[in-house]
């Protein structure tokens, strides 16, 4: 496994009204957050992993 270096950001997963992933909103989050970030942490420390199947 490679070690991660730099700044990582834990991502939230945006959902639409039907409970599906809102991919356009996710893209906006990624673009906005990418400034100065070296990597993204999916299912990281936002606490949502315990509530998703």
Secondary structure, DSSP 8 states (H G I E B T S, - for coil): -----S-EEE----B-TTSSB-HHHHHHHHHHHTTT-SEEETT-TTSGGGG--
